[in-house]
Amino acid sequence: MAAIYRRELKSYFQSMTGYVFIAFMVLFIGIYFMAYNMMSGYPYFSYTLSGMVTIIMIGIPVLTMRSFADDRKTKTDQLLLTSPVSVGKIVAGKYLSMVTVFAVPVLLSCLCPLIIKMNGTAHLKADYAAILAFFLLGCVYIAIGMFISSLTESQIIAAVGTFGIILLLILWPNLVGFLPTTALGSLIGFFLLWSFAVLIVNRITSHNGLAVILEAVGIIVMAGLYLIKKGLFDRALTSVMEKIAITGVFQNFANHYIFDAGGLVSYISIIFLLVFLTVQSIEKRRWS
């Protein structure tokens, strides 16, 4: 895994992608920091980080789009897949190399709260907790981008797909209000979500029989619950969807100054899940 990590990390700086990404991030951190903290006098660095949430929506897809799509297009993935290194270590090495590139501007931003303190009142504990949450949120976005890249050989599709999903996650808290709150509407929504999950499983495993069984079981169970206890589905869809708003955890740190330990655990869990799905996606190609 260490060899894969060093190879990937070196490639990011040989192709200038790493330098461009770091410069892009540092530039906008500096702009927001000067606007919010230096010129407007806001004592919390989290104001700057809140602005950066939309900026990484642009930067992360550029960083992750080539992680697997480029290898697949140039057929160099065959060399990796036939090597004695396990697929899990290959995926982990690539993922950690991207996290390392992302960590550079985040570490540089750790100087900003100290600059605020040198010029007046600062809230270092809240600021560094917000930086930690911001870093893990970025790691989740990187895992999303890596998974999307493993599904296609086109870097453009990987970048656009990652951008679209991150944009959806950012807008998600506002979109939840448009979801149906009736029992029947919630049931239909759960049907669609289950079908989408089954589609992902089928895409990864290529096992049509398993997909049919999962789809049938899900429909039977949800329909049975609806007939037995209809009230269980009232506002159920919106309640579930509100809980999976990824940016909500970061907002707890940045806006409410709450150390949401459970939210950080959920970030780490999502990262492991997406890395696992990426491994399964690559394993499928390995044996196909």
MOVENPE-V425232 format. One record per backbone hydrogen bond with DSSP energy under -1.0 kcal/mol. NH is the residue of the N-H (numbers start at 1). CO is the residue of the C=O. Records with the same first field share a line. If there is no record, write none. Layout:
NH = CO / CO
//
This chain:
5 = 1
6 = 2
7 = 3
8 = 4
9 = 5
10 = 6
11 = 7
12 = 8
14 = 10
15 = 11
18 = 12
20 = 16
21 = 17
22 = 18
23 = 19
24 = 20
25 = 21
26 = 22
27 = 23
28 = 24
29 = 25
30 = 26
31 = 27
32 = 28
33 = 29
34 = 30
35 = 31
36 = 32
37 = 33
38 = 33
39 = 34
42 = 36
47 = 44
49 = 45
50 = 46
51 = 47
52 = 48
56 = 52
58 = 55
59 = 55
60 = 56
63 = 59
64 = 60
65 = 61
67 = 64
72 = 68
73 = 69
74 = 70
77 = 71
78 = 75
80 = 76
81 = 77
82 = 78
83 = 80
90 = 86
91 = 87
92 = 88
93 = 89
94 = 90
95 = 91
96 = 92
97 = 93
98 = 94
99 = 95
100 = 96
101 = 97
102 = 98
103 = 99
104 = 100
106 = 102
107 = 103
108 = 104
109 = 105
111 = 108
112 = 109
115 = 111
116 = 112
117 = 113
118 = 114
127 = 123
128 = 124
129 = 125
130 = 126
131 = 127
132 = 128
133 = 129
134 = 130
135 = 131
136 = 132
137 = 133
138 = 134
139 = 135
140 = 136
141 = 137
142 = 138
143 = 139
144 = 140
145 = 141
146 = 142
147 = 143
148 = 144
149 = 145
150 = 146
151 = 148
158 = 154
159 = 155
160 = 156
161 = 157
162 = 158
163 = 159
164 = 160
165 = 161
166 = 162
167 = 163
168 = 164
169 = 165
170 = 166
171 = 167
174 = 171
175 = 171
176 = 172
178 = 175
179 = 176
186 = 182
187 = 183
188 = 184
189 = 185
190 = 186
191 = 187
192 = 188
193 = 189
194 = 190
195 = 191
196 = 192
197 = 193
198 = 194
199 = 195
200 = 196
201 = 197
202 = 198
203 = 199
204 = 200
205 = 201
206 = 202
211 = 207
212 = 208
213 = 209
214 = 210
215 = 211
216 = 212
217 = 213
218 = 214
219 = 215
220 = 216
221 = 217
222 = 218
223 = 219
224 = 220
225 = 221
226 = 222
227 = 223
228 = 224
229 = 225
232 = 229
233 = 230
234 = 231
235 = 181
236 = 233
239 = 235
240 = 236
241 = 237
242 = 238
245 = 242
246 = 244
248 = 245
249 = 246
251 = 247
252 = 248
253 = 249
254 = 250
255 = 251
256 = 251
258 = 252
260 = 258
261 = 259
264 = 260
265 = 261
266 = 262
267 = 263
268 = 264
269 = 265
270 = 266
271 = 267
272 = 268
273 = 269
274 = 270
275 = 271
276 = 272
277 = 273
278 = 274
279 = 275
280 = 276
281 = 277
282 = 278
283 = 279
284 = 280
285 = 281
286 = 282
287 = 283
//
